[in-house]
Amino acid sequence: MPIALTDRVLLRIDDVMRETGASRSTVHRLMAAGTLVRVKIGRATRITADSYAAWIASLTQPDNA
């Protein structure tokens, strides 16, 4: 049985792409901006689940304009 994204501490870039439909370039831009926090494990790059959840929550917040 697959593990839900919210049950994991670190996510693969491909996981974020698959769940959101965002391109690899968009995910890399979000990491460069610090919106998605990147963790390096050897040559592998992972994204913290907390930063992913915070980003998703920010997308669903109503604008305060």
N, C-alpha and C positions, 0 to 999 in steps of 0.2 A: 504494500500500500504506500503511495507517495506521501511524503511529508509536506504538510501545508507550509507555505512561505512564512506564515506568522509563527511557526514552531521553530524556525531556524534563526540562528544568530547572524550568520553571514549568507549572502546570496551571490550567485554567479551573475555576471552581466547578462548572459543568455536568459536566466530566470526573469530578470527585470524586463528584458525585451519581450519575452513571451507573454508575461502577465499584463503589460501595459500597451503593447503594440508599438512602443517607441523604437526608433532605429538605434543601431549601435553608436552612431555619431551623436545622437541626442543624449544617450546614457553617458557617453564620454564627456560631453559638454557639461552635463549636470555634475559629474564628478570633478571636473576642472573648476567649476564654480563653487564647489564645496557643498552643494545641495545634497548630493549623495556622497557619503563618506566612504572613501576607498581604503581597503586594507590589503597589503601585499603579503602573500605567503609564498616565499620562494619566487617563482615566476608567475604564479597565479594571482589574479586580482579578484577580490571579493568586495561586496558592498554590505555595509552594516544594515541589518533588518530594521533597526531603530530609525536610521536616516531615511530608508525607503518608506517606512510607515509615516514618518513626519512629512515627507514630500507628498504622498498620496493624500494625507489629511489636508495639506495646504491647498491642494487642487480642488477639494470639495468645500472649502470655506467660502462663504459669500463675500463678495468684494465690499469693502468698507469705504466706498467712494462717495 
